[in-house]
Amino acid sequence: MPKITRKLAASAKSSPAKKVVAKAVKAPAKKVAKPKPIKLKPIKLKPWTKAQVHEAFSRFRKANPEPKGELEHLNPYTLLVAVVLSAQATDAGVNKATRALFPIADTPQKMIDLGEEAVRDYIKTIGLYRTKAKNVIALSEKLIREFGGVVPRTRTEIESLPGAGRKTANVVLNMAFGEHTMAVDTHVFRVGNRTNMAPGKNVLDVELELERVIPDEFMLHAHHWLILHGRYTCLARKPRCEVCLINDLCQWPEKTVV
């Protein structure tokens, strides 16, 4: 056999023929139409009527004729200090610290004589106690320097004191001097918006709306009724709608009892 023929024969034996396998062609996946999102219409709540607001506060007054603030104090000065200390703190926490502080420092001069370091030691269980101790000494010095050691009786003057803001001024004016002011804290803000009695995007909006809608006969204690209602009934996470005095008037869509 010629050499070329032998090589071809050997090559044929050593290299088996490759099988051609046809690959299956996948059909293009069908596009599944996504469901269109359902647009929920916003619930429009009606403003409270004058009669409804009057009824709500009549119930608050009947249940608690003389509501009291829970910050312990001895006079307008210690009230001012207590409110300044209560920023980002609970009333109970402030009271725990001031029960030992106020008996020995119930005037601006006594607080200054005590000194910032000692004040820090008394209030160290309260959040931001270093800054607050500095503010307490600074506001005491300003009271003596500019106001004769007496707590002023105007919002602007109180707000000028270190550590004091609009809410502080409103609390002092209301509790110490009987002014018809509305201090809005987190509880009052929540109640005003949740019930729709006084909706607002910020505390000032809620404050002004409450002052507008609440009858004057209730304004002296309105601030305390709303705080206590928010603190013990209209809770942030699990409101106690079943024991709410104004459940039938409240416009919150998620209330659990009608």
N, C-alpha and C positions, 0 to 999 in steps of 0.2 A: 504494500500500500504506500502510495506516495506520502512524504512527510507532512505535507499540508493537510491531506485528508485525515491522517492520524491525529494531528493537532486539533482539528475541528471536532473529531469524534470524542477526544478526551475532554475537550472544553464543554461539549454537550452533556457528558456524563457528570462532570463536576459542578456545573452551573445549571441547576434545574430551572425550568421556565417560571418566571414570576407571574403569579395570578393577579389579574387586575380586578380589584373589588370596587364595585360602584358604591360610592358614598351616598347614603340617603339624604336627600335634600329636605331640610325642615321647613315646614310651612310657616310663613310669618305669623307671629302671635297676634291674635285679635286684640285690639285696643278696647279696654273696658272703660266705659264712660264713668267718670267720677261723679258721685251725686253732688248736686249743687247745695252749698251751705244754706241752711234755713235762716233767714233773717228774722230775728225776733223784734217785734215792735217794742220800743221802750215804754215802760209803764208810766203814764202820766199821773202824778199824784195831785190831788186838789189841795189848795192851801186851806189851812184850818180856818174855820169861821171864828168870829169873836165869841160866839156862844160856846164853841168847843173849848177854846182856850180858857175861858172863864170857868167852865165845868171842870177842866183838868186841875186847875189850881185850887178850886173849891174843894176837890177831893183830897189834894195834898194837905191843905190847911186843916181839914177835918181829921185826917189821920195823924197829923203832927203839927199842932197849932203854933208851937214855938221851937222851930228847928234850930239847932246850934251847930256851929262849925266844930270840927273835931281837932283842930290845932289848939293845943293848950297854951295859954298866955296869961299874963298878969295885968297888962296895961297896953295902950296903943304901941308903945315902943317894942315890947316883947312880942306883940302880934306881928309887927313889921318884920322883926328878926325871924320869927318862926316861918312866915310866908317866904322870905328869901331863902331860908334853909330847905324849904319843901320842894324846891325845883328839882325835878327828876328824883324825887324821894317820896315815900309814903308818909302820911300824917302820923301813923303809929311810930315809924322810925324816928321822925323828928321829935315827937313827944318823949320818946325814950331818952334822947340826948338832952333835951332842954329841961327836963325835970330836975336835973342837978345843976344846970347852968343858970337858969333864970332866978332862983332864990338868992344867988350871990351877985348877979349882974342884971338888974332890972331897969337900969338907966344907961344912957350913952356913956356917961363918965365912968361908971362902974365897969362897963364892958372894956373901955379903953384901959383902965387901970389893971384889969385882969390880963390884958395883952393877947396878941395874936396867937402866940405859941400855946398858951393855956386854953384859949378858945378852941384851937385845933384838937387838943386832947379831949375836950368835952364832946365835940361833935364828930370825932373820927369814925363813928359807925355810920355816918351819912355819906352818900356819894358826893364826890367833888368837894370834900371837906376842906381841903387846903385853900381852894379858891373862895369858898364860902366864908371861911374864917377871915380871910383878907377883906372880903366885902363887908362883913359885919363890923370890923374895926373901922374901915373907911367910911361907911355910912354913919357910924356913930360920931366920927370926927366931923363929918359934914353937918350933921344935925346940930352939934354944939357950935360950930363955926358960923353957920348960916341961918339956923332956925331956933337959936336959943335953947337947944337941947330938947325941943318939942317936935313931935311928928307933925309935919304940915298937913293941911286939910284940903289940898288941891291935887288933882291927878298929875298935873305937870310937875309940881314940886316933888311929889313922891317918886315919880319916874326919874327924876334927876339924881336920885340916890344910887350909889353903887350896888349892883345886884338886884335892883328893883325894876320891874317892867310894868306894863299896863295891867296885867292880871293882879300883880302884887298891889298896885294902887287901888284897883277896884275892890279887892278883899278888905284892905285897911279902911277905905272910905265907907264901905258897907258895914263891917263889923264893929269898927271903933267909933264911927261918927254917924251911923244911921243913914248914910246916903243911899239912894235908890240906884245902885250900880249893879252891873251884871258881870261877874268874873267868870270867864269861860275857860275851864280846864278840859282835860281829855274826856271826862265824864259828861259834862254839859255839852261839849261839842258832839259827842256821840248821840246823846238823847235828842238834841235839836235836829240833827240830820236823819237819824233813824225813824223818828216819829213823823218827820216832815213838819214839825211845828215851826222850826226855824232853820231851814236848810241853808248851808253856806259852804264855800270852798275853803275858808280859813276862819280862825277864831274871831277875828274882828267882824266878819260878815254875820256869823252866828250871834255874836254879842249885840250888834245893832238891830238885828231882826227880832231877837228876844225882847229887847227894850221897846221895840215898836209894837209888838203884838200882846205883851203881857199887861193886863190892866194895872193901873197904879196902886190899887189897894193890895196887890200881891207882891209888889216889887221889893219890899224890904226883905222878905224871906225867900223870894223866888230862886235866888242863886243857891241857897242851901237845899231847898226841895229838889232841885234838878241834880245837884251833886249827889245827894243821898240816893235819889232814884237811880242814877247811873251806876253808883258804887255798889248798891245792894240788890237791885232788881234788873235794870236794863244793862246787864253785864256784856262785856265785849264779845266773848266767845259763845257763851250759852245764856242768853237772856232768859230770865224767869218769867216768861209771858203769862204763865198760869196764875201768878200772884200779882200781876201788874194792875195798879189802880186805874190806869187809863188805857187798858187793852182795847176796849171798844172804840176809843178815839184814835189810837195809834194807826198810822197808815203804812207801817212797814209791811211789805208784801210777804215776808217770810215769818211773820209772827205765828206762833204755834196754837194759839187759842183765839177764837173770834168772839 
